[in-house]
Amino acid sequence: MKIKKIILFGTLLSSIVLGAQTSDKITSHVNPFIGTGAAQGSPLSGNNYPGATVPFGMMQLSPDTRNTPDWSVASGYNYNDTTIAGFSHTHLSGTGVAELFDVMLMPFSGEIVKEEAGQNAYQSKFSHEKESAKPGYYSVELLDYQIKAELSATTHAGFHKYSFPKNKEAHIVIDLDHSMKKSDWNTRIIASQLSFPNDHTIEGYRIITGWAPMRKVFFHAEFSQPIIHNHVTDGGNVYDNAKIVNGNAIRAILDFDTSKQQEILVKVGISATSIENARLNVQAEIPAWDFNATVNAADVIWEKELSKIKIEATAEQKQIFYTALYHTFIQPNTLSDINGDYPSADYTVRNSPKPYYSTFSLWDTYRGAHPLYTITQQERSADFVNSMLAYYKAFGYLPIWQLWGQENYCMIGNHAIPVVVDAVLKNLPGIDVDLAFEAVKNSATLEHPGSPFGIWEKYGYVPENLKSQSVSLTLEMAYDDWCVAELAKKLGKTDDYNHFTKRSQFYKNLYDKKIGFFRAKDDKGNWIGPFDPLKYGANGGYPFTEGNGWQYFWYVPQDVKGLIGLVDGDNLFTKKLDTFFTLEDKPEEVNDNASGFIGQYAHGNEPSHHIAYLYNYAGQPWKTQQYVAEILKKMYNTTSSGYSGNDDCGELSAWYVFSAMGFYPVNPASSIYVIGTPILKEASIQLKDGKAFKVIANNVSDKNIYIESAKLNGKSYTKTFIRQADIDTGGTLEFVMSSKQNKKWGTKLEDRPVE
């Protein structure tokens, strides 16, 4: 009863607060359609979805525009599509893998027609003119059926509202086999069940294996009107008015009488542990049949979260900025139920008094999103880390790419390490520091698919003939080792500090001074040729991961000074950067993740994200300002193709949020933020205890992108970086912007970023 009272109070409060909505509400600046579909001839748009969700929620209720989503529409929705197949309850935001899409519902009107095997006869055309979305709400008219579909969500539950036309038969499809017809990961249903406990309720589950092994999804759905008939199929088996059906291709059509009431509401709770918990989730979070109250409550929650950064900017900048912040706050996703139950990595059900999170796209999000969480979501950031530590205790090492509580081993390295280390070094409360060190050390020493530590220790690099993606692995593992060393240093573990510091320098073992690039060696120490720094790798079979030799040359965030030394100083380093940003040559085959080009810089994928900031380390900050401004302007817009590549669970979005304010974490675990160029008139980060950290950019404009001078808390400031402590204590970083390059500001050795 306590849970229900809290939810009811929240719904009542939201209704009062939203009684008079104003145009200056932050949620009014969010456009969920940004990044949902590339324009013709454009690169990937973001792979975002427009549907209803709340911050870091389990529920992502959104339309699927295809029966079998694939890599090009991994979120389930493509703005360029013209039909909707249905509305499913789980989605991934911005990733490159089509996964989840659980428990699809689709309303339709008129007669039931016979379907051919593998087809969806009930998809409907739609138009963007009759479609809208905002945080926590989505609506569309299904043109073939004259049905208005509206969606909203809470943390664990989804709310559907279907307005049917008069004098037509009304039906709702529920499809447990949706998205199974095509999959690059051999995704398939192991078992599923659909049951009808009464004429207002359906329940069930599906157990799927694919990108995430043995993924269990349970659901409980309640209807505002009685189901007068059900038609269930499981492959070739047909059941009329079934009570319970077990199978692996279950689909049902539910009949309703809408002659007196054209609206049908559906409340759906999901769970990763049990039907009982799915029922509890929806009953606790949506106790009433008040759809508008749920919409309003979601808006209140989003307004609170997005208000953590307040900006003064143009209307276009506000839309891009707050949509980016919105996308960053969609995940990681709550996996625990409202009672604390969650599926452990060992396939048992455990309980936690704090939320347990999953969807850790760590190869992407450790760079910018997680550092942003440590500023804007400190309590949740600690919960993210504690979820990773709980996973470690059950699994033996930290997650690499964790989905629905299970490891899929996607990407390389183990970049939970910098996330955990960063949180501890920033003194986020509620983290067991000793367990954190145990976890990062073991994750950096135990052999697993993400990192081949045996050969790493033996050779001081990863030989390509023993493990592909060897150059990228060597560079990324060296960075993770630096992070372990830094935590060992904090805890006074001298031997561990020395050991991992030595390993963090292994990157130098693959530097070929003759050609000026990192390149692959075999296990005999011989260079592997031929070497082409323009040639792209994907995710195996080549020394580089989703990038080329040019892009990975700069990946030494833990030791940029050492990298400058490898190329014999500042002058040659900045000349190489100049070439990187202006070299237009591209090979015939470019990896699909490579997009958003400025020379060899590819903003559409993460290995490039820190590179524009490296001029600061070599005494030419005006060039950092030039290229950061160019990236901000060229690679983001307010259209459906508003991103230059996959948003990757908010990472491209986090880059924009940081960079638009004027700084970025080149080394994500260093508590140092490197200054770029602010494009907003003012940004104010709201901190605890009523404090704020403000960034003011006087005279900023499209032309005034260069820093003329700066002050920190009223005093002249010439450093090209700020520290976490500067943010935590609150204050003001104030810039004077100009259209002319100032080649004196921030150029001295003592002004360059520390490591």
QUICORBEL-V847530 format. One record per run of one state. SS is the DSSP state (h for helix, s for strand, l for the rest). FROM is the first residue (numbers start at 1). LEN is the number of residues. Records with the same first field share a line. If there is no record, write none. Layout:
# QUICORBEL-V847530
SS=FROM-LEN, FROM-LEN
This chain:
# QUICORBEL-V847530
l=1-1, 18-8, 30-22, 54-6, 65-6, 74-9, 85-1, 89-15, 110-14, 126-2, 135-2, 143-4, 154-3, 164-6, 176-12, 199-2, 210-5, 224-5, 235-2, 241-3, 248-2, 257-6, 272-3, 286-5, 307-2, 313-2, 329-4, 335-6, 344-5, 352-5, 359-1, 366-3, 377-1, 396-5, 404-2, 408-8, 426-7, 444-4, 449-2, 452-1, 460-10, 491-3, 505-1, 513-4, 519-2, 522-5, 528-21, 553-7, 567-3, 583-14, 599-2, 603-3, 609-2, 619-2, 635-1, 637-6, 644-7, 662-1, 665-7, 676-6, 687-1, 691-1, 699-7, 713-2, 717-4, 729-2, 739-10, 752-4
h=2-16, 26-4, 71-3, 128-3, 275-11, 291-16, 315-14, 362-4, 369-8, 378-18, 416-10, 433-11, 453-7, 470-21, 494-11, 506-5, 549-4, 560-7, 570-13, 606-3, 611-8, 621-14, 651-11, 688-3, 724-5, 749-3
s=52-2, 60-5, 83-2, 86-3, 104-6, 124-2, 131-4, 137-6, 147-7, 157-7, 170-6, 188-11, 201-9, 215-9, 229-6, 237-4, 244-4, 250-7, 263-9, 309-4, 333-2, 341-3, 349-3, 357-2, 360-2, 401-3, 406-2, 448-1, 451-1, 511-2, 517-2, 521-1, 527-1, 597-2, 601-2, 636-1, 643-1, 663-2, 672-4, 682-5, 692-7, 706-7, 715-2, 721-3, 731-8
